Each structure stands twice: as C-alpha cells, then as structure tokens.
Amino acid sequence: MDDELSDRQQAIKLRLVGRSVEEICQILGRSRKWFHLWWRRYRMLGPNGLFDLTRSNVQPRRISAELERTIVGIRQRLASQAHPGTRYSLIGASSILAEIQTLHIHPLPSVRTIERVLERNGETVPRVRLVPYLARSTYPKPQVTHSNQLHQVDAVGPLYLKGNRQRYYIFTCKDVYDGAVCLKLYRSRKMEVILDFLGECWKRLGLPEQVQFDNAREVVGWGPAARYLSRVLRLCLRFGLEALLIPPGQPQRKDYDSYCTSIVCSGMTFA
C-alpha cells in the first residue's frame, strides 16, 4: 500500500512540474487510466484524495487539533487587517492553504477541509462592524430636487505615470441629483484648463443652476489681494449661474456643499 500511495504522489508531483501523461506513465509503469483516476481525485479533494476510500459510508478523518488551530489563526491574521500588507489581501481557503504550504506544514489539508474548519469555528460569518456615529452637520446645505440644479467640480492630482515626470490632473464634474459624471484628463490645472473643462461638461451634462468649487487659486483668483473676479467666476456670472465656494482653509466642509461663500448672479451681466 505504501508503494501504491508513493506512486500516486509521485505522479501528481511530476504532472504539477509539467511532465506529460505519457512520460509519467512510462516512469511509473502505470496506465493512462490509472493516472487520470488519481489526477481527477487530486483535483477534487487535494492530497487527501490520493488515499483509498472504503465502500462503506465512512466519514473522513478529522484533522489534528494543532492543524485546526493553525488554520483558524491564519484566518484571523488575514482578516485582522492590522498591517497595510494585509489590508486588501484575500482571506479565503485558497489563501490559507498557500500560507500553510509556505510554512511547510504537513499533512496539507484540502481546500474543502479548510472551509469545514472555518465553518466549524464560526470564522465564515462576516464580522459586524458598527457605523461610526456622525454628528449632524450644522452647515447650510443646498437641497437638490432635480437634475442640473447643482454641479460639483473638483480636480485630482498631480498624478504621475511610472518613469514619466509629466504631471496629470483628472477633472471631475458631478450632478448631485442624478450622479451623472463628466471626467477629463489634463496636463495642468491652470484657469484656462478649468474654463475648457467647464465648457465640455456643460455641453455634455447641461447648464446647471449652481456650481460648487473649492477655494483653489485657479478658481477664485490669486489670493485675497486679487482686485478682480477670476475668469471662472465671471463665466458663471455670464451664464447666470450661482457659484458656491467652501471657506478658505476648511477643506473638510467640501462634502457639506457649504453656502458660506456664494456669488448670486441674478440681474448681473458682463460684456
């Protein structure tokens, strides 16, 4: 029986390293039918599938307590997200088996065995995480009731491609009511770029009633000493839009669509 089991294990090892079925059968003196039988059993049950099964309905042998604790410990480590390296890692049975193989722990359990261990120890139920309490904001907030009532405009960047020193910026414009989004990639965030982006978005999404910006210099002008409204704000005034700006130095209030600074454009025209 030991020789038979050794031949089965050797056949699987040879196949995993890329040997052909004909070559394996020639080395071990076995038939193709014999190889395909045990290869299929290995694919279904893993290393445990290479053992003989009796004709009676015998339950599979339970793994040792040490191996079961090892499986549970690896699962808890992967699910803890305590380290940045495991923050987005997989925590399933296949990942646990790969770590057991790396640690050279024998005998190797099958994927199904690991799943049964996790079920038996209550590790398959998603951990309940309470939503952190968020205090109700007292900031004034525009209430949107229809499309093109409020657009939010922002830029992400600078971004760099690997091996390239060129800066890139992703400009976004979002309709708060229906979630429609316009995106465009630029190589700078100058005021001319913002004007071009607004034109493209308003052609695609439609002209809004209100548009929200942050307090970047490219939008509001170059500091408090600026003597004139920026071209971005003058464009909003030209089309009769209301521009909403978050307070300077308070980026945390961007998500609240603050009315703290606004330019009401009714009745105002520019040449």
C-alpha positions as CSV (number, residue, x, y, z in Angstrom):
1,M,0.0,0.0,0.0
2,D,2.9,2.4,0.8
3,D,4.3,1.9,-2.7
4,E,0.9,2.5,-4.3
5,L,0.5,5.7,-2.4
6,S,4.0,6.8,-3.2
7,D,3.4,6.2,-6.9
8,R,0.2,8.3,-6.7
9,Q,2.0,11.2,-5.0
10,Q,5.0,10.9,-7.4
11,A,2.6,11.0,-10.4
12,I,0.9,14.2,-9.1
13,K,4.3,15.9,-8.4
14,L,5.5,15.1,-11.9
15,R,2.3,16.4,-13.5
16,L,2.5,19.6,-11.5
17,V,6.0,20.4,-12.8
18,G,4.9,19.9,-16.4
19,R,5.7,16.3,-17.3
20,S,3.4,14.8,-19.9
21,V,1.0,12.0,-19.1
22,E,2.8,9.5,-21.4
23,E,6.1,10.3,-19.7
24,I,4.7,9.8,-16.2
25,C,3.1,6.5,-17.1
26,Q,6.3,5.3,-18.6
27,I,8.4,6.3,-15.5
28,L,6.0,4.7,-13.0
29,G,4.9,1.8,-15.2
30,R,1.3,2.7,-14.9
31,S,-1.6,3.0,-17.4
32,R,-3.2,6.3,-18.5
33,K,-6.5,5.2,-16.9
34,W,-4.7,4.8,-13.6
35,F,-3.2,8.3,-13.9
36,H,-6.4,10.0,-14.9
37,L,-8.2,8.4,-11.9
38,W,-5.8,9.8,-9.3
39,W,-5.4,13.1,-11.1
40,R,-9.1,13.6,-11.0
41,R,-9.2,12.6,-7.3
42,Y,-6.4,15.1,-6.6
43,R,-8.2,17.9,-8.4
44,M,-11.4,17.3,-6.4
45,L,-10.0,16.5,-3.0
46,G,-6.4,17.7,-2.9
47,P,-3.7,15.5,-1.3
48,N,-6.3,13.6,0.8
49,G,-7.9,12.3,-2.4
50,L,-4.8,10.1,-3.1
51,F,-5.8,7.8,-0.2
52,D,-8.1,4.8,-0.7
53,L,-11.7,5.1,0.2
54,T,-13.7,2.1,1.6
55,R,-17.0,1.2,0.1
56,S,-18.8,1.9,3.3
57,N,-20.1,5.4,4.1
58,V,-17.1,6.3,6.3
59,Q,-16.8,9.9,7.5
60,P,-13.4,11.5,6.6
61,R,-10.8,11.5,9.3
62,R,-10.8,14.7,11.3
63,I,-7.6,16.7,11.2
64,S,-5.4,17.2,14.2
65,A,-6.3,19.9,16.8
66,E,-2.9,21.6,16.1
67,L,-3.6,22.0,12.4
68,E,-7.1,23.2,13.1
69,R,-5.8,25.9,15.4
70,T,-3.2,26.8,12.7
71,I,-6.0,27.3,10.1
72,V,-8.1,29.4,12.4
73,G,-5.0,31.5,13.4
74,I,-4.0,32.2,9.8
75,R,-7.6,33.2,9.0
76,Q,-7.8,35.6,11.9
77,R,-4.5,37.2,11.0
78,L,-5.6,37.7,7.4
79,A,-8.9,39.1,8.5
80,S,-7.5,41.4,11.1
81,Q,-6.2,44.0,8.6
82,A,-3.7,45.0,11.3
83,H,-0.9,45.6,8.7
84,P,-1.1,47.6,5.5
85,G,0.2,44.5,3.7
86,T,-3.0,42.6,4.7
87,R,-5.4,45.4,4.3
88,Y,-6.6,44.2,0.9
89,S,-5.4,40.6,0.9
90,L,-7.6,37.6,0.2
91,I,-8.7,35.6,3.3
92,G,-10.4,32.6,1.7
93,A,-9.4,28.9,1.9
94,S,-7.1,29.1,-1.0
95,S,-5.0,31.9,0.6
96,I,-4.9,29.9,3.8
97,L,-3.7,26.8,2.0
98,A,-1.0,28.8,0.2
99,E,0.3,30.1,3.5
100,I,0.3,26.6,5.0
101,Q,2.4,25.4,2.1
102,T,4.8,28.2,2.5
103,L,5.2,27.2,6.2
104,H,5.9,23.6,5.2
105,I,3.2,22.3,7.4
106,H,2.3,18.6,6.8
107,P,0.0,17.0,6.1
108,L,-1.6,19.5,3.8
109,P,-5.4,19.9,4.2
110,S,-7.6,20.2,1.1
111,V,-9.5,23.4,0.4
112,R,-12.7,21.8,1.4
113,T,-11.2,20.7,4.7
114,I,-10.1,24.3,5.4
115,E,-13.6,25.5,4.6
116,R,-15.1,23.0,7.0
117,V,-12.7,24.1,9.8
118,L,-13.7,27.7,9.2
119,E,-17.4,26.8,9.4
120,R,-16.9,24.8,12.5
121,N,-15.1,27.6,14.3
122,G,-17.6,30.3,13.2
123,E,-15.0,32.2,11.0
124,T,-17.2,32.3,7.9
125,V,-19.7,34.7,9.3
126,P,-18.8,38.3,8.3
127,R,-17.8,40.4,11.3
128,V,-20.4,43.0,12.2
129,R,-18.9,46.5,12.1
130,L,-20.8,49.4,13.6
131,V,-21.0,52.5,11.6
132,P,-19.2,55.3,13.4
133,Y,-21.5,58.0,14.8
134,L,-21.5,61.1,12.6
135,A,-22.7,64.3,14.3
136,R,-25.4,66.1,12.4
137,S,-23.8,68.9,10.4
138,T,-25.0,72.5,11.1
139,Y,-23.5,73.8,7.9
140,P,-26.1,75.2,5.4
141,K,-26.6,72.8,2.5
142,P,-28.4,73.2,-0.8
143,Q,-31.3,70.8,-1.3
144,V,-31.4,69.4,-4.8
145,T,-34.7,68.3,-6.3
146,H,-33.9,67.9,-10.0
147,S,-31.1,67.4,-12.5
148,N,-28.7,70.2,-13.3
149,Q,-29.6,72.0,-10.2
150,L,-26.1,71.6,-8.6
151,H,-22.8,70.5,-10.2
152,Q,-19.7,69.8,-8.0
153,V,-16.4,70.5,-9.7
154,D,-13.0,69.3,-8.4
155,A,-9.6,68.2,-9.6
156,V,-7.5,65.1,-8.5
157,G,-3.7,65.3,-8.8
158,P,-1.0,65.7,-9.6
159,L,-0.7,62.1,-10.9
160,Y,2.4,60.6,-12.4
161,L,2.9,57.7,-14.8
162,K,5.8,55.4,-13.9
163,G,9.0,56.6,-15.5
164,N,7.5,59.9,-16.5
165,R,7.8,63.3,-14.8
166,Q,4.8,64.8,-16.6
167,R,2.1,65.8,-14.2
168,Y,-1.5,64.8,-14.9
169,Y,-4.8,66.0,-13.4
170,I,-8.2,64.4,-13.5
171,F,-11.0,67.0,-13.5
172,T,-14.5,65.8,-12.4
173,C,-17.9,67.3,-12.6
174,K,-20.8,65.6,-10.8
175,D,-24.5,66.3,-10.9
176,V,-25.5,65.9,-7.3
177,Y,-29.1,64.9,-8.0
178,D,-28.7,62.0,-10.5
179,G,-25.0,61.2,-10.2
180,A,-24.1,62.0,-13.8
181,V,-20.3,62.5,-14.0
182,C,-18.0,64.1,-16.6
183,L,-14.3,63.3,-16.4
184,K,-11.4,64.6,-18.4
185,L,-7.6,64.3,-18.2
186,Y,-5.3,67.4,-18.4
187,R,-1.6,68.1,-18.1
188,S,-2.1,71.2,-15.9
189,R,-4.7,72.9,-13.7
190,K,-4.5,76.4,-15.0
191,M,-7.5,78.6,-15.2
192,E,-7.7,78.1,-19.0
193,V,-7.9,74.3,-18.4
194,I,-10.8,74.8,-15.9
195,L,-12.6,77.0,-18.4
196,D,-12.2,74.4,-21.1
197,F,-13.4,71.6,-18.8
198,L,-16.5,73.5,-17.7
199,G,-17.4,74.1,-21.4
200,E,-17.0,70.4,-22.2
201,C,-19.1,69.3,-19.1
202,W,-21.9,71.8,-19.7
203,K,-22.2,70.7,-23.3
204,R,-22.5,67.1,-22.1
205,L,-24.5,67.4,-18.9
206,G,-26.4,70.6,-19.5
207,L,-26.1,74.0,-17.9
208,P,-26.6,73.9,-14.1
209,E,-28.3,76.4,-11.8
210,Q,-25.5,76.2,-9.2
211,V,-21.8,75.1,-9.5
212,Q,-19.6,74.3,-6.5
213,F,-15.8,74.8,-6.4
214,D,-13.2,74.6,-3.8
215,N,-11.1,77.7,-3.0
216,A,-8.2,76.9,-5.3
217,R,-6.4,79.9,-6.7
218,E,-7.1,78.6,-10.3
219,V,-10.8,79.2,-9.5
220,V,-11.1,82.2,-7.2
221,G,-8.0,84.1,-8.3
222,W,-4.6,84.7,-6.8
223,G,-5.1,85.3,-3.1
224,P,-7.2,87.8,-1.1
225,A,-5.3,90.7,-2.8
226,A,-6.8,89.9,-6.2
227,R,-8.5,93.1,-7.5
228,Y,-10.9,91.4,-9.9
229,L,-13.1,88.3,-10.1
230,S,-11.4,85.3,-11.7
231,R,-12.4,84.3,-15.2
232,V,-14.0,81.2,-13.8
233,L,-16.3,83.1,-11.6
234,R,-17.0,85.7,-14.4
235,L,-18.0,82.7,-16.7
236,C,-20.5,81.6,-14.1
237,L,-21.9,85.2,-13.8
238,R,-22.0,85.5,-17.6
239,F,-24.4,82.4,-17.8
240,G,-26.4,83.4,-14.8
241,L,-25.1,80.6,-12.5
242,E,-24.7,80.7,-8.8
243,A,-21.1,79.8,-7.8
244,L,-20.6,78.1,-4.3
245,L,-17.2,78.2,-2.7
246,I,-16.1,76.5,0.5
247,P,-14.4,78.7,3.1
248,P,-10.7,79.2,2.8
249,G,-8.6,76.7,4.9
250,Q,-11.5,74.4,5.7
251,P,-11.4,71.6,3.1
252,Q,-13.4,69.3,5.5
253,R,-16.5,71.3,4.6
254,K,-16.4,70.4,1.0
255,D,-18.6,67.4,1.5
256,Y,-21.3,69.6,3.0
257,D,-21.9,71.8,-0.1
258,S,-21.5,74.9,2.0
259,Y,-23.2,78.1,1.2
260,C,-20.7,80.0,3.3
261,T,-19.4,82.0,0.3
262,S,-21.6,82.4,-2.8
263,I,-21.9,84.7,-5.7
264,V,-25.6,85.3,-6.7
265,C,-25.7,86.2,-10.4
266,S,-29.3,87.3,-11.0
267,G,-29.5,90.6,-12.7
268,M,-25.8,90.8,-13.4
269,T,-24.2,90.8,-16.8
270,F,-20.7,91.1,-18.2
271,A,-19.6,92.4,-21.5
